[in-house]
Amino acid sequence: MRSEMLRVPGATLYYEVRGTGPLVLFLPGGGGDAASVDPIAEVLTDRFTVVSLDPRGYSRSVLDGPQQTQRVEVQSDDAFRLLNQLTDEPAFVVGASAGAIVGLDLLARHPGRVRLLVAHEPPCFAVLPDAEEQRAMIEEVYTLFRTEGPAAAGARFVAGIGNAMKPSPAPTELPPRAAEMWARLAANGPLMLEYELREFTSYIPDYEALAPSADRMVLAVGRQTRGCLPYRPAVEIAHRIGLEVTEFPGAHNGMRTEAPEFAAQLTDILTAHLRVGEAGRC
């Protein structure tokens, strides 16, 4: 694995590259970073070049100025610039949670750069019929963060999404690289609550722009998230553009907690798409 830095407008991005084969760009969930993909990268790197990044303002990706509201279109532009840095070919893009929102925006704005998007449970609560109720929940989370701190806000958010995430590992059980990542994520969490949560959950995809790329999109959900809030936006978005959702192992954080099974299914999907592309060129 190698690590690199990329200058983009207003920030310097940290990213990691490992493996060989077609490029797969992973976009982490809110407050996540490049190491979030470690559990499944081990499976994919035999067949794919895996690229992951710290989004601007998080972990090792530093802003030129003070922290500010995170914008979906800005993170999308960062991903676009990173892809341009790494390859002239369309790339696979896999986004988890907030990263799935960034992936949707990337595909809508730059469809020629995306070979296939796998968007796992994008928390676009604004697309739901009860969007006002969900907006009120998010505002309550934000108010708790400002008045009582990250722990109270985090507990309210976990309850609000229906306990759709499995517990994080105990620090004493982690190898050094993973322990370092979780320490970074602990520092990122308050930044996500302050600068990202309200903006990203209010995002509504550009359905008209996405519709022509429906055959290059997988709206993924966690099998154990059925009945919980994070499952629902992917279903709504899929319906709007004429797709069905694809269930993956685990809950909202299944990419980590069910990593081998998640990676195996993801590999099957990416490989099948490669075969279709190769057949179309014959």
C-alpha positions in Angstrom: 0.0 0.0 0.0 1.2 3.5 -0.7 -0.1 6.8 0.6 -0.2 10.1 -1.4 -1.5 13.7 -1.1 -3.5 15.6 -3.7 -4.0 19.3 -3.7 -7.6 20.4 -4.5 -9.2 23.8 -4.2 -9.2 24.7 -0.5 -7.7 21.5 0.9 -5.0 18.8 0.6 -6.4 15.2 0.4 -4.8 12.2 1.8 -5.4 8.9 0.0 -4.2 5.3 -0.1 -3.7 2.9 -3.0 -3.3 -0.9 -2.8 -3.8 -3.9 -5.0 -3.8 -4.4 -8.8 -6.5 -4.4 -11.5 -9.5 -2.2 -12.3 -9.7 0.8 -10.0 -12.3 0.9 -7.1 -12.6 4.2 -5.2 -14.1 3.8 -1.8 -15.9 6.8 -0.2 -16.2 6.5 3.6 -19.2 7.3 5.7 -19.5 10.5 7.7 -16.4 11.1 9.8 -14.7 8.0 8.3 -11.3 7.9 6.6 -9.1 5.9 4.2 -8.5 3.1 6.7 -12.3 2.4 7.0 -12.0 0.1 4.0 -9.3 -2.1 5.5 -11.5 -5.0 6.4 -12.7 -5.6 2.8 -9.6 -4.3 1.0 -7.8 -7.5 2.0 -10.3 -9.5 -0.2 -10.5 -7.1 -3.1 -6.8 -6.3 -3.7 -6.1 -9.6 -5.4 -8.4 -8.5 -8.3 -8.7 -4.7 -8.0 -6.8 -1.6 -7.3 -8.4 -0.2 -4.1 -8.3 3.5 -3.5 -9.6 5.1 -0.3 -9.3 8.7 1.1 -9.8 10.9 4.1 -12.5 13.4 3.1 -11.4 17.0 3.3 -11.3 18.3 6.9 -11.1 14.8 8.4 -8.1 12.8 9.7 -5.1 13.6 7.5 -6.9 15.7 4.8 -6.3 19.2 5.9 -8.2 22.4 4.9 -6.5 25.5 3.9 -8.6 27.5 6.4 -10.9 26.9 9.3 -13.5 24.1 9.5 -16.7 24.9 7.5 -19.9 23.3 6.5 -19.3 20.2 4.4 -21.0 20.3 1.0 -21.9 17.2 -1.0 -20.9 18.8 -4.3 -17.5 19.8 -2.9 -16.7 16.3 -1.7 -18.0 15.0 -5.0 -15.6 17.4 -6.8 -12.8 16.1 -4.7 -13.6 12.5 -5.7 -13.7 13.6 -9.4 -10.3 15.2 -9.1 -8.8 12.2 -7.4 -10.1 9.9 -10.1 -8.6 12.2 -12.8 -5.3 12.0 -10.9 -5.3 8.2 -10.9 -6.8 7.0 -14.2 -8.1 7.9 -17.6 -10.7 5.2 -17.5 -14.1 5.1 -15.8 -13.7 3.6 -12.2 -15.8 1.6 -9.9 -17.1 3.7 -7.0 -18.3 2.3 -3.7 -19.8 4.7 -1.1 -21.0 3.9 2.4 -23.6 6.1 4.1 -22.5 9.7 3.6 -20.0 8.4 1.0 -22.9 6.9 -0.9 -24.4 10.4 -1.1 -21.1 11.7 -2.5 -21.2 8.8 -5.0 -24.7 9.6 -6.2 -23.6 13.2 -6.8 -20.5 12.1 -8.6 -22.4 9.9 -10.9 -25.0 12.6 -11.6 -22.3 15.3 -12.4 -19.7 13.1 -14.0 -21.2 10.0 -15.4 -18.3 9.3 -17.7 -15.9 8.8 -14.8 -18.0 6.1 -13.1 -18.0 2.5 -14.4 -20.4 1.3 -11.7 -21.6 3.0 -8.4 -22.5 0.8 -5.4 -24.2 3.2 -3.0 -24.8 1.5 0.4 -27.6 3.1 2.4 -27.2 6.8 1.5 -28.9 8.7 4.4 -30.9 11.1 2.1 -33.6 11.5 4.6 -35.1 14.4 2.7 -36.4 12.1 0.0 -38.7 10.3 2.4 -42.5 10.9 2.8 -41.8 11.8 6.4 -38.9 14.0 5.7 -40.0 16.7 8.1 -40.1 14.2 10.9 -36.6 13.1 10.1 -35.4 16.7 9.7 -36.7 17.4 13.2 -34.8 14.4 14.6 -31.6 15.6 13.0 -32.1 19.1 14.4 -32.6 17.5 17.8 -29.3 15.7 17.4 -27.6 18.9 16.5 -29.1 20.8 19.4 -27.9 18.0 21.8 -24.5 18.2 20.3 -24.3 22.0 21.0 -25.8 21.8 24.5 -24.7 18.4 25.9 -21.9 17.2 23.7 -21.1 14.4 21.2 -22.1 11.5 23.5 -25.7 12.7 24.0 -26.0 13.6 20.3 -24.6 10.3 19.2 -27.0 8.3 21.4 -30.0 10.3 20.1 -28.9 9.7 16.5 -28.4 5.9 17.0 -31.9 5.7 18.6 -33.3 7.9 15.7 -32.1 5.5 13.0 -33.5 2.5 14.9 -30.3 1.1 16.3 -29.2 0.1 12.8 -25.5 -0.1 13.6 -23.6 -2.9 15.3 -21.3 -2.0 18.2 -17.7 -0.7 17.6 -14.9 -3.0 18.6 -13.2 -2.5 22.0 -9.9 -0.6 21.7 -8.0 -3.3 23.5 -8.9 -5.8 20.8 -7.5 -3.8 17.9 -4.2 -4.0 16.0 -2.1 -0.8 15.9 -3.4 0.5 12.5 -7.0 -0.1 13.5 -6.5 1.5 16.9 -5.0 4.6 15.2 -7.9 4.8 12.9 -10.5 4.6 15.7 -8.6 7.4 17.5 -8.9 9.6 14.4 -12.6 8.7 14.0 -13.2 9.8 17.6 -11.8 13.2 16.7 -13.8 13.3 13.4 -17.1 12.5 15.1 -17.7 16.0 16.6 -16.7 17.6 13.2 -19.3 15.4 11.4 -22.0 16.4 13.9 -21.2 20.1 13.6 -20.4 20.5 9.9 -21.9 17.6 7.9 -24.9 15.8 9.4 -27.6 18.3 8.6 -26.2 19.2 5.2 -25.9 15.6 3.9 -29.2 14.3 5.3 -30.9 17.1 3.5 -29.5 16.1 0.1 -31.9 15.1 -2.7 -30.3 13.3 -5.6 -30.7 14.6 -9.2 -33.0 11.9 -10.4 -33.1 13.3 -13.9 -29.3 13.2 -14.2 -29.1 9.7 -12.6 -31.8 8.0 -14.7 -29.6 7.5 -17.8 -27.0 5.8 -15.6 -29.4 3.5 -13.9 -27.7 0.4 -15.4 -24.5 1.5 -13.8 -25.9 1.9 -10.3 -26.5 -0.5 -7.4 -28.6 0.9 -4.5 -27.4 -1.3 -1.6 -29.0 -1.9 1.8 -28.1 -4.0 4.8 -30.1 -7.2 5.3 -30.2 -6.5 9.0 -31.3 -2.9 8.5 -34.8 -3.8 7.3 -37.4 -1.7 9.1 -34.8 0.9 10.2 -34.4 4.4 8.9 -31.1 3.9 6.9 -32.8 1.3 4.7 -35.5 3.5 3.5 -33.8 6.3 1.4 -32.1 3.7 -0.9 -35.6 2.1 -1.5 -37.1 5.5 -2.4 -34.2 6.5 -4.7 -34.3 3.1 -6.4 -38.0 3.5 -7.0 -37.6 6.9 -8.5 -35.1 5.7 -11.1 -36.7 2.3 -11.8 -34.4 0.0 -9.8 -34.7 -2.6 -7.0 -32.4 -2.4 -4.0 -29.7 -5.1 -3.5 -29.3 -6.4 0.0 -25.8 -7.0 1.5 -24.8 -8.8 4.7 -25.1 -6.9 8.0 -26.6 -3.6 9.1 -25.7 0.0 8.3 -22.0 -0.7 9.1 -22.0 -4.2 7.5 -18.9 -3.2 5.4 -17.0 -3.5 8.7 -18.9 -6.0 10.8 -19.5 -8.6 8.1 -16.5 -7.7 6.0 -15.7 -11.1 4.4 -19.3 -11.7 3.3 -19.7 -8.1 2.2 -16.5 -8.1 0.3 -17.4 -11.4 -1.4 -20.7 -10.1 -2.6 -19.2 -6.8 -3.7 -16.5 -8.7 -5.7 -19.2 -10.8 -7.4 -21.0 -7.6 -8.5 -17.9 -5.8 -9.7 -16.7 -8.9 -11.6 -20.0 -9.5 -13.2 -20.1 -5.9 -14.4 -16.6 -6.4 -15.9 -17.8 -9.4 -17.8 -20.7 -7.5 -19.2 -18.4 -4.8 -20.3 -16.0 -7.2 -21.9 -18.8 -9.0 -23.7 -20.1 -5.6 -25.1 -16.7 -4.9 -26.6 -16.6 -8.3 -28.5 
